[in-house]
Amino acid sequence: PLFPPLDFPPCPLRESEDDTYMVTVKQQMRTSMQRLAYYVRPAEKKAVVERFGDNVRSRNRVSDHILDWKPNWSLFPKEVKMRTREPAGTARAVHKPVDVDARKRKRIEKEETEKTKVGSSETEKIGRAV
């Protein structure tokens, strides 16, 4: 024998009408729950060789159209709504190296433009005076 002998054998199943009814109701409820969009199926392993029968089986699945269901999230409470998070690496701010020479160039250009404005306004004053 594969298993050792049991000290306490399991109780025999009762086969009354009530029990069979409860078993069928349980099975129906289980299958209906599996057809809902909330039921998460385990990922299927992809075969190396693709067969014609695999395509036919995947087309004949009952719940494939349910997975395309797009809920209106505004009708759901806040706790139930799906939240999307960014990957941890993208949330951080990327520090760009500061180009000191560019800052100096901008400051010098700004000073030069101010000098030219002041110089042109002085020449206008001199021109008016003469």
Backbone bond lengths (Angstrom), bond angles and torsions (degrees), N, CA, C in turn:
res aa  C-N    CA-C-N  psi(-1)  N-CA   C-N-CA  omega(-1)  CA-C   N-CA-C  phi
1 P - - - 1.437 - - 1.540 111.07 -
2 L 1.338 115.84 148.70 1.447 120.75 -179.37 1.528 112.37 -77.28
3 F 1.316 117.26 -32.90 1.450 121.57 -176.77 1.524 109.98 -115.04
4 P 1.317 117.00 150.13 1.475 118.72 176.85 1.526 109.95 -69.44
5 P 1.289 117.10 158.72 1.477 119.16 179.44 1.530 110.21 -66.43
6 L 1.332 116.30 142.78 1.462 122.61 -179.22 1.507 110.98 -85.53
7 D 1.327 115.09 137.82 1.462 118.81 175.70 1.524 110.34 -73.44
8 F 1.347 115.56 -38.81 1.457 120.61 179.91 1.526 108.22 -121.58
9 P 1.307 118.54 104.13 1.464 119.99 -179.34 1.539 110.44 -68.06
10 P 1.350 117.83 152.52 1.465 120.21 179.86 1.528 111.26 -66.85
11 C 1.313 114.69 153.84 1.457 119.86 179.53 1.520 109.66 -69.90
12 P 1.298 118.72 143.33 1.467 119.83 177.60 1.527 110.10 -69.39
13 L 1.342 115.46 147.20 1.459 120.97 179.49 1.520 110.11 -71.21
14 R 1.329 114.78 141.11 1.454 119.02 175.46 1.521 107.70 -84.96
15 E 1.286 117.25 137.16 1.459 120.74 -179.13 1.523 110.16 -120.16
16 S 1.287 115.18 63.78 1.459 118.81 175.87 1.530 107.98 -98.23
17 E 1.319 116.61 171.74 1.457 120.70 -179.05 1.524 110.84 -65.30
18 D 1.316 116.53 -37.76 1.471 120.43 179.55 1.528 110.99 -63.03
19 D 1.319 116.12 -42.95 1.462 120.14 -178.73 1.528 111.66 -66.70
20 T 1.308 117.47 -43.26 1.466 119.96 179.06 1.534 110.51 -65.39
21 Y 1.348 115.99 -36.63 1.464 119.66 177.10 1.527 110.50 -63.73
22 M 1.323 117.16 -43.31 1.460 120.94 -179.62 1.536 110.91 -65.05
23 V 1.320 117.22 -36.04 1.465 120.48 178.50 1.527 110.31 -67.11
24 T 1.319 117.77 -42.67 1.465 119.87 179.46 1.527 110.96 -67.10
25 V 1.335 117.55 -39.41 1.469 120.23 177.70 1.528 110.20 -62.94
26 K 1.315 115.69 -40.98 1.469 119.90 179.37 1.525 110.52 -63.12
27 Q 1.315 116.96 -43.64 1.468 120.02 179.83 1.521 111.26 -65.08
28 Q 1.326 117.25 -40.54 1.464 120.17 178.46 1.527 111.08 -64.39
29 M 1.312 116.47 -41.16 1.460 119.62 179.42 1.524 110.63 -65.53
30 R 1.312 116.87 -40.74 1.463 121.21 179.63 1.522 111.08 -62.64
31 T 1.314 117.79 -44.95 1.469 120.17 -179.84 1.530 111.12 -68.06
32 S 1.341 117.27 -37.51 1.464 118.38 178.95 1.528 111.19 -68.52
33 M 1.330 118.14 -34.29 1.464 121.12 176.71 1.525 110.70 -67.76
34 Q 1.322 117.28 -35.44 1.463 120.43 179.47 1.523 111.85 -70.88
35 R 1.309 117.83 -22.79 1.465 121.02 179.11 1.526 112.60 -81.69
36 L 1.318 118.19 -13.55 1.456 121.35 -179.67 1.527 110.79 -69.80
37 A 1.305 115.55 159.40 1.458 120.88 -178.93 1.526 111.72 -71.17
38 Y 1.302 118.23 -20.49 1.454 121.47 -177.18 1.525 112.86 -79.56
39 Y 1.325 117.25 -13.62 1.456 120.79 -178.48 1.529 109.24 -75.08
40 V 1.314 116.55 120.39 1.462 121.28 -178.08 1.519 108.49 -95.51
41 R 1.303 114.83 119.29 1.464 119.69 179.79 1.531 109.52 -87.12
42 P 1.316 116.69 148.09 1.471 117.93 174.95 1.525 109.72 -67.86
43 A 1.313 115.74 149.03 1.463 120.06 -178.68 1.530 109.96 -66.23
44 E 1.309 115.40 133.45 1.454 119.97 -179.99 1.520 109.29 -85.86
45 K 1.312 115.45 140.47 1.456 119.55 178.44 1.525 108.68 -76.67
46 K 1.309 115.59 133.50 1.458 120.64 178.26 1.525 109.34 -78.76
47 A 1.312 115.23 131.30 1.453 120.03 178.29 1.525 109.83 -78.49
48 V 1.307 115.05 151.77 1.462 119.24 179.19 1.526 109.46 -69.09
49 V 1.334 115.83 -39.34 1.460 121.07 179.45 1.521 108.32 -103.14
50 E 1.326 116.61 128.39 1.452 120.45 179.47 1.525 109.03 -92.71
51 R 1.333 115.74 125.21 1.456 120.31 -178.57 1.515 110.81 -106.98
52 F 1.325 115.48 157.06 1.461 121.21 179.39 1.521 110.84 -62.78
53 G 1.331 117.24 -39.20 1.458 121.59 -178.53 1.521 112.52 -62.17
54 D 1.328 116.72 -31.59 1.464 119.93 178.48 1.524 110.82 -63.93
55 N 1.323 116.58 -41.01 1.463 120.60 179.20 1.521 111.21 -65.13
56 V 1.319 116.52 -41.26 1.462 120.74 -178.77 1.526 109.89 -64.81
57 R 1.341 117.06 -43.45 1.464 120.88 -179.86 1.524 111.18 -63.71
58 S 1.325 116.18 -40.53 1.469 118.33 -178.29 1.528 110.99 -68.69
59 R 1.331 118.47 -31.30 1.465 120.89 178.45 1.521 111.68 -73.55
60 N 1.335 116.92 -28.66 1.462 120.46 -174.86 1.521 113.23 -87.96
61 R 1.307 118.72 1.82 1.462 120.29 179.82 1.524 109.97 -65.92
62 V 1.312 115.15 139.10 1.460 120.46 -176.84 1.521 110.94 -74.82
63 S 1.312 117.99 -38.48 1.458 120.43 -170.00 1.522 113.55 -91.99
64 D 1.317 119.70 8.92 1.460 119.94 179.85 1.519 111.85 -64.96
65 H 1.332 117.18 -38.22 1.461 119.13 -179.90 1.520 111.23 -70.64
66 I 1.315 118.19 -22.71 1.459 121.39 179.89 1.524 110.19 -71.93
67 L 1.332 117.81 -31.24 1.454 120.65 -179.01 1.522 112.16 -68.49
68 D 1.325 118.01 -17.68 1.454 121.69 177.93 1.529 111.63 -84.31
69 W 1.307 117.18 2.05 1.451 123.06 -176.79 1.515 109.55 -67.09
70 K 1.331 116.52 126.90 1.460 122.90 177.64 1.530 107.72 -112.91
71 P 1.324 117.92 105.47 1.468 119.36 -176.82 1.519 111.87 -74.56
72 N 1.316 116.04 156.82 1.448 122.95 173.60 1.531 106.82 -88.83
73 W 1.335 115.85 98.99 1.460 120.79 -171.36 1.528 112.59 -68.38
74 S 1.309 118.35 -15.62 1.459 119.42 178.99 1.533 111.31 -69.86
75 L 1.323 117.12 -19.43 1.458 120.47 179.99 1.526 112.54 -84.39
76 F 1.338 117.52 -13.32 1.456 121.19 -176.93 1.526 110.59 -92.30
77 P 1.323 117.26 154.51 1.465 118.94 174.83 1.528 110.46 -69.86
78 K 1.307 116.30 162.45 1.458 122.75 -174.76 1.529 111.65 -59.41
79 E 1.327 117.88 -36.68 1.458 122.00 -176.03 1.521 112.23 -67.45
80 V 1.326 117.07 -27.10 1.459 121.24 -174.53 1.525 111.88 -90.50
81 K 1.320 117.52 -21.91 1.461 121.04 -175.39 1.520 111.15 -61.88
82 M 1.321 114.68 145.63 1.454 119.97 178.59 1.519 109.25 -75.65
83 R 1.317 115.35 138.62 1.457 120.43 176.51 1.512 108.59 -115.14
84 T 1.301 115.69 134.44 1.455 119.18 176.58 1.516 108.13 -105.83
85 R 1.295 115.34 135.58 1.455 120.66 -179.86 1.514 109.03 -115.99
86 E 1.322 113.94 148.12 1.454 118.58 175.32 1.521 108.25 -80.61
87 P 1.318 117.93 151.84 1.462 119.29 175.18 1.526 110.21 -59.42
88 A 1.301 116.24 152.56 1.462 121.20 -172.84 1.522 112.34 -60.33
89 G 1.310 118.40 -33.42 1.459 120.92 -176.74 1.513 113.41 -72.36
90 T 1.322 118.77 -29.26 1.460 120.67 -176.18 1.521 112.49 -82.81
91 A 1.332 118.16 -16.67 1.454 120.32 -176.76 1.533 111.96 -74.33
92 R 1.300 117.03 -23.51 1.456 119.77 -177.69 1.518 111.07 -75.39
93 A 1.314 115.12 148.69 1.461 120.10 177.50 1.524 108.77 -79.52
94 V 1.301 115.48 135.95 1.455 120.15 179.78 1.515 107.55 -92.65
95 H 1.320 115.89 122.44 1.453 121.00 -179.57 1.519 109.15 -88.04
96 K 1.328 115.19 121.49 1.451 120.23 179.30 1.523 108.50 -88.35
97 P 1.320 117.65 141.54 1.454 118.30 177.67 1.531 109.51 -66.28
98 V 1.319 115.76 136.83 1.451 121.27 -176.64 1.526 108.43 -85.32
99 D 1.308 115.27 127.89 1.460 120.91 178.64 1.525 107.50 -90.63
100 V 1.336 115.85 105.15 1.463 121.15 -176.71 1.523 110.15 -67.90
101 D 1.335 116.79 -38.56 1.461 120.24 -179.63 1.526 111.09 -61.83
102 A 1.322 116.96 -37.85 1.464 120.43 179.28 1.524 110.02 -64.35
103 R 1.323 116.87 -38.97 1.463 119.76 178.09 1.533 110.60 -62.90
104 K 1.339 114.98 -44.14 1.462 119.17 -179.67 1.526 110.57 -62.95
105 R 1.357 115.30 -42.56 1.468 119.34 179.68 1.524 111.02 -60.58
106 K 1.332 116.72 -43.83 1.467 120.43 179.72 1.530 110.91 -62.18
107 R 1.343 116.40 -42.54 1.456 120.39 -179.53 1.523 110.83 -64.54
108 I 1.338 116.48 -42.09 1.459 120.82 -179.84 1.526 110.44 -65.54
109 E 1.350 116.72 -43.15 1.465 120.50 178.92 1.522 110.53 -62.25
110 K 1.328 116.22 -39.93 1.455 120.54 179.60 1.533 110.23 -63.26
111 E 1.348 115.95 -43.48 1.470 119.87 178.78 1.524 110.94 -63.74
112 E 1.346 115.40 -40.18 1.471 118.67 -179.80 1.520 111.04 -64.88
113 T 1.317 117.19 -41.73 1.473 119.45 179.73 1.522 110.05 -64.95
114 E 1.337 116.41 -37.46 1.465 118.80 177.41 1.523 110.79 -65.68
115 K 1.345 117.46 -39.05 1.465 121.36 179.73 1.520 110.63 -65.60
116 T 1.348 115.30 -40.59 1.462 117.81 179.97 1.520 110.78 -67.52
117 K 1.334 116.78 -36.33 1.460 119.21 177.23 1.524 110.57 -64.85
118 V 1.335 115.36 -43.86 1.461 119.82 179.93 1.529 109.76 -66.00
119 G 1.342 116.82 -41.74 1.468 121.29 179.79 1.509 111.74 -63.90
120 S 1.312 117.39 -40.95 1.464 119.49 -178.93 1.526 110.65 -70.22
121 S 1.332 116.79 -35.60 1.457 118.95 179.12 1.553 110.72 -69.79
122 E 1.330 116.93 -32.00 1.479 119.89 177.48 1.524 110.49 -69.44
123 T 1.341 116.87 -39.94 1.463 118.99 179.74 1.532 110.92 -67.18
124 E 1.328 116.41 -32.93 1.462 119.79 177.02 1.532 110.10 -65.63
125 K 1.353 115.67 -40.95 1.457 120.16 179.31 1.543 110.37 -64.05
126 I 1.316 115.45 -42.07 1.478 120.34 -179.69 1.506 109.20 -66.16
127 G 1.347 116.23 -41.48 1.468 119.88 179.95 1.507 111.58 -63.60
128 R 1.288 118.76 -35.88 1.456 122.76 -179.37 1.547 109.80 -72.52
129 A 1.315 114.89 -36.26 1.460 118.92 -177.52 1.524 110.83 -68.89
130 V 1.298 118.49 -31.58 1.465 121.08 -176.29 1.473 112.16 -82.50
